[in-house]
């Protein structure tokens, strides 16, 4: 199964977490060191996102989705925000 990476920029954290809750499959945050944190886990969300937050928004992040529909959902969220995801 080929997984593609989505690069997120300037993401509103509370809205991003809401979209993550709607995802059906695993969604991984990929760190600069190459670690994969499963964002479906609340503990991993806390650990991973706190490292990336600047001024209440995610400055830059890479996510990988197992489910193609989740990937489309997060891609739309990244481009247009919550109202169109």
Residue pairs with C-beta under 8 A, 6 or more apart in sequence:
1 66
3 64
3 65
3 66
4 64
4 65
4 71
5 30
5 62
5 63
5 64
6 62
6 63
6 64
6 65
6 71
6 74
6 75
6 78
7 60
7 61
7 62
7 78
8 16
8 58
8 60
8 61
8 62
8 63
8 74
8 78
9 58
9 59
9 60
9 78
10 57
10 58
10 59
11 57
11 58
11 61
11 77
11 78
12 56
12 57
12 81
12 82
13 49
13 53
13 56
13 57
13 58
15 77
15 81
15 82
16 58
16 77
17 45
18 82
19 73
19 74
19 77
19 82
19 85
20 27
20 39
20 40
20 45
22 73
23 40
23 65
23 67
23 70
23 73
23 74
24 67
24 69
24 70
25 65
25 66
25 67
25 70
26 38
26 40
26 65
26 66
26 67
27 38
27 39
27 40
27 63
27 64
27 65
27 66
27 70
27 74
28 36
28 37
28 38
28 39
28 63
28 64
28 65
29 36
29 37
29 39
29 44
29 48
29 49
29 52
29 61
29 62
29 63
30 36
30 61
30 62
30 63
30 64
31 37
31 48
31 51
36 64
37 44
37 47
37 48
38 44
39 45
39 48
39 63
49 58
52 58
52 59
52 60
52 61
53 59
63 74
65 71
65 74
73 85
74 85
76 84
76 85
77 84
77 85
